[in-house]
Structures are given as C-alpha cells and as structure tokens.
Amino acid sequence: GSQYSCIYCYCTLHSRSYFFFLLIIYVKTVSQNN
C-alpha cells in the first residue's frame, strides 16, 4: 500500500547515512577487539 511505499522511500533517502552509521559501529567494534 501507500504506507509501505512511504517507508521504502524513507529508507531509500536515508540508506546512505544509515550505512555510514553501521560502518562507524563496525569500525569501533573491530578497533576494540584489536
């Protein structure tokens, strides 16, 4: 429905910043393990 398309558009618009956020968490986790 329209609600799903809105959620899809929101995820598409913010996918780059969300990926960058996950990348920072991954780098912090790896740096702590080492």
FISE-921041 format. One record per atom (N, C-alpha, C, O): residue number from 0; atom name; x, y, z. Coordinates in nm, 3 decimals, decimal comma, always signed. Atoms other than C-alpha are relative to their C-alpha. Layout:
N
<vexvex NUM; lumlum CA; x X; y Y; z Z>
...
# end
This chain:
34
<vexvex 0; lumlum N; x +0,081; y -0,120; z +0,000>
<vexvex 0; lumlum CA; x +0,000; y +0,000; z +0,000>
<vexvex 0; lumlum C; x +0,085; y +0,126; z +0,000>
<vexvex 0; lumlum O; x +0,206; y +0,120; z -0,021>
<vexvex 1; lumlum N; x -0,072; y -0,128; z +0,001>
<vexvex 1; lumlum CA; x +0,092; y +0,368; z +0,022>
<vexvex 1; lumlum C; x +0,094; y +0,009; z +0,120>
<vexvex 1; lumlum O; x +0,200; y +0,071; z +0,111>
<vexvex 2; lumlum N; x -0,085; y -0,008; z -0,120>
<vexvex 2; lumlum CA; x +0,232; y +0,323; z +0,374>
<vexvex 2; lumlum C; x +0,133; y -0,071; z -0,024>
<vexvex 2; lumlum O; x +0,238; y -0,024; z +0,019>
<vexvex 3; lumlum N; x -0,123; y +0,075; z +0,028>
<vexvex 3; lumlum CA; x +0,484; y +0,063; z +0,252>
<vexvex 3; lumlum C; x +0,090; y +0,080; z -0,092>
<vexvex 3; lumlum O; x +0,212; y +0,080; z -0,075>
<vexvex 4; lumlum N; x -0,080; y -0,079; z +0,094>
<vexvex 4; lumlum CA; x +0,595; y +0,290; z -0,032>
<vexvex 4; lumlum C; x +0,064; y +0,118; z +0,073>
<vexvex 4; lumlum O; x +0,176; y +0,157; z +0,039>
<vexvex 5; lumlum N; x -0,057; y -0,111; z -0,077>
<vexvex 5; lumlum CA; x +0,648; y +0,575; z +0,217>
<vexvex 5; lumlum C; x +0,118; y -0,049; z +0,081>
<vexvex 5; lumlum O; x +0,221; y +0,019; z +0,089>
<vexvex 6; lumlum N; x -0,110; y +0,057; z -0,078>
<vexvex 6; lumlum CA; x +0,863; y +0,351; z +0,436>
<vexvex 6; lumlum C; x +0,117; y -0,031; z -0,093>
<vexvex 6; lumlum O; x +0,233; y -0,011; z -0,056>
<vexvex 7; lumlum N; x -0,104; y +0,032; z +0,097>
<vexvex 7; lumlum CA; x +1,054; y +0,238; z +0,125>
<vexvex 7; lumlum C; x +0,073; y +0,126; z -0,043>
<vexvex 7; lumlum O; x +0,195; y +0,127; z -0,056>
<vexvex 8; lumlum N; x -0,061; y -0,126; z +0,041>
<vexvex 8; lumlum CA; x +1,112; y +0,599; z +0,018>
<vexvex 8; lumlum C; x +0,087; y +0,055; z +0,113>
<vexvex 8; lumlum O; x +0,195; y +0,108; z +0,087>
<vexvex 9; lumlum N; x -0,076; y -0,050; z -0,115>
<vexvex 9; lumlum CA; x +1,229; y +0,691; z +0,369>
<vexvex 9; lumlum C; x +0,131; y -0,076; z +0,013>
<vexvex 9; lumlum O; x +0,236; y -0,017; z +0,037>
<vexvex 10; lumlum N; x -0,121; y +0,081; z -0,011>
<vexvex 10; lumlum CA; x +1,475; y +0,401; z +0,377>
<vexvex 10; lumlum C; x +0,095; y +0,031; z -0,114>
<vexvex 10; lumlum O; x +0,217; y +0,029; z -0,095>
<vexvex 11; lumlum N; x -0,085; y -0,030; z +0,116>
<vexvex 11; lumlum CA; x +1,600; y +0,490; z +0,029>
<vexvex 11; lumlum C; x +0,069; y +0,134; z +0,017>
<vexvex 11; lumlum O; x +0,186; y +0,149; z -0,019>
<vexvex 12; lumlum N; x -0,058; y -0,133; z -0,018>
<vexvex 12; lumlum CA; x +1,655; y +0,855; z +0,119>
<vexvex 12; lumlum C; x +0,109; y +0,000; z +0,107>
<vexvex 12; lumlum O; x +0,206; y +0,075; z +0,099>
<vexvex 13; lumlum N; x -0,092; y -0,001; z -0,113>
<vexvex 13; lumlum CA; x +1,838; y +0,770; z +0,441>
<vexvex 13; lumlum C; x +0,090; y -0,123; z +0,002>
<vexvex 13; lumlum O; x +0,155; y -0,151; z +0,103>
<vexvex 14; lumlum N; x -0,078; y +0,123; z +0,001>
<vexvex 14; lumlum CA; x +2,011; y +0,449; z +0,331>
<vexvex 14; lumlum C; x +0,149; y +0,032; z +0,009>
<vexvex 14; lumlum O; x +0,225; y -0,043; z +0,069>
<vexvex 15; lumlum N; x -0,142; y -0,034; z +0,000>
<vexvex 15; lumlum CA; x +2,345; y +0,628; z +0,279>
<vexvex 15; lumlum C; x +0,047; y +0,035; z +0,140>
<vexvex 15; lumlum O; x +0,152; y -0,012; z +0,184>
<vexvex 16; lumlum N; x -0,039; y -0,040; z -0,135>
<vexvex 16; lumlum CA; x +2,354; y +0,786; z +0,626>
<vexvex 16; lumlum C; x -0,011; y -0,118; z +0,096>
<vexvex 16; lumlum O; x +0,065; y -0,129; z +0,191>
<vexvex 17; lumlum N; x +0,017; y +0,117; z -0,086>
<vexvex 17; lumlum CA; x +2,228; y +0,460; z +0,782>
<vexvex 17; lumlum C; x +0,117; y -0,096; z -0,018>
<vexvex 17; lumlum O; x +0,165; y -0,155; z +0,078>
<vexvex 18; lumlum N; x -0,114; y +0,086; z +0,028>
<vexvex 18; lumlum CA; x +2,504; y +0,262; z +0,611>
<vexvex 18; lumlum C; x +0,126; y +0,057; z +0,066>
<vexvex 18; lumlum O; x +0,208; y -0,018; z +0,120>
<vexvex 19; lumlum N; x -0,115; y -0,065; z -0,062>
<vexvex 19; lumlum CA; x +2,760; y +0,517; z +0,734>
<vexvex 19; lumlum C; x -0,003; y -0,020; z +0,152>
<vexvex 19; lumlum O; x +0,101; y -0,037; z +0,215>
<vexvex 20; lumlum N; x +0,016; y +0,021; z -0,143>
<vexvex 20; lumlum CA; x +2,620; y +0,477; z +1,088>
<vexvex 20; lumlum C; x +0,042; y -0,141; z +0,039>
<vexvex 20; lumlum O; x +0,110; y -0,161; z +0,139>
<vexvex 21; lumlum N; x -0,039; y +0,138; z -0,028>
<vexvex 21; lumlum CA; x +2,659; y +0,098; z +1,074>
<vexvex 21; lumlum C; x +0,150; y -0,019; z -0,019>
<vexvex 21; lumlum O; x +0,212; y -0,096; z +0,054>
<vexvex 22; lumlum N; x -0,144; y +0,013; z +0,026>
<vexvex 22; lumlum CA; x +3,010; y +0,138; z +0,932>
<vexvex 22; lumlum C; x +0,080; y +0,051; z +0,119>
<vexvex 22; lumlum O; x +0,182; y -0,008; z +0,155>
<vexvex 23; lumlum N; x -0,069; y -0,056; z -0,117>
<vexvex 23; lumlum CA; x +3,114; y +0,354; z +1,230>
<vexvex 23; lumlum C; x -0,005; y -0,100; z +0,116>
<vexvex 23; lumlum O; x +0,094; y -0,119; z +0,186>
<vexvex 24; lumlum N; x +0,013; y +0,098; z -0,108>
<vexvex 24; lumlum CA; x +2,978; y +0,094; z +1,475>
<vexvex 24; lumlum C; x +0,092; y -0,119; z -0,026>
<vexvex 24; lumlum O; x +0,153; y -0,172; z +0,067>
<vexvex 25; lumlum N; x -0,084; y +0,114; z +0,034>
<vexvex 25; lumlum CA; x +3,163; y -0,182; z +1,288>
<vexvex 25; lumlum C; x +0,147; y +0,032; z +0,025>
<vexvex 25; lumlum O; x +0,221; y -0,051; z +0,079>
<vexvex 26; lumlum N; x -0,139; y -0,040; z -0,020>
<vexvex 26; lumlum CA; x +3,492; y +0,010; z +1,294>
<vexvex 26; lumlum C; x +0,033; y +0,009; z +0,148>
<vexvex 26; lumlum O; x +0,141; y -0,032; z +0,191>
<vexvex 27; lumlum N; x -0,024; y -0,011; z -0,145>
<vexvex 27; lumlum CA; x +3,455; y +0,083; z +1,666>
<vexvex 27; lumlum C; x +0,011; y -0,138; z +0,063>
<vexvex 27; lumlum O; x +0,094; y -0,160; z +0,151>
<vexvex 28; lumlum N; x -0,003; y +0,135; z -0,056>
<vexvex 28; lumlum CA; x +3,384; y -0,284; z +1,740>
<vexvex 28; lumlum C; x +0,130; y -0,070; z -0,035>
<vexvex 28; lumlum O; x +0,189; y -0,137; z +0,050>
<vexvex 29; lumlum N; x -0,125; y +0,064; z +0,042>
<vexvex 29; lumlum CA; x +3,685; y -0,404; z +1,539>
<vexvex 29; lumlum C; x +0,118; y +0,061; z +0,072>
<vexvex 29; lumlum O; x +0,211; y -0,011; z +0,112>
<vexvex 30; lumlum N; x -0,112; y -0,067; z -0,067>
<vexvex 30; lumlum CA; x +3,914; y -0,145; z +1,696>
<vexvex 30; lumlum C; x +0,007; y -0,040; z +0,147>
<vexvex 30; lumlum O; x +0,116; y -0,047; z +0,204>
<vexvex 31; lumlum N; x +0,001; y +0,041; z -0,141>
<vexvex 31; lumlum CA; x +3,805; y -0,252; z +2,045>
<vexvex 31; lumlum C; x +0,050; y -0,144; z +0,013>
<vexvex 31; lumlum O; x +0,118; y -0,177; z +0,111>
<vexvex 32; lumlum N; x -0,044; y +0,139; z -0,005>
<vexvex 32; lumlum CA; x +3,866; y -0,620; z +1,967>
<vexvex 32; lumlum C; x +0,151; y -0,008; z -0,020>
<vexvex 32; lumlum O; x +0,216; y -0,094; z +0,040>
<vexvex 33; lumlum N; x -0,144; y +0,001; z +0,023>
<vexvex 33; lumlum CA; x +4,216; y -0,543; z +1,843>
<vexvex 33; lumlum C; x +0,069; y +0,083; z +0,108>
<vexvex 33; lumlum O; x +0,192; y +0,095; z +0,107>
# end
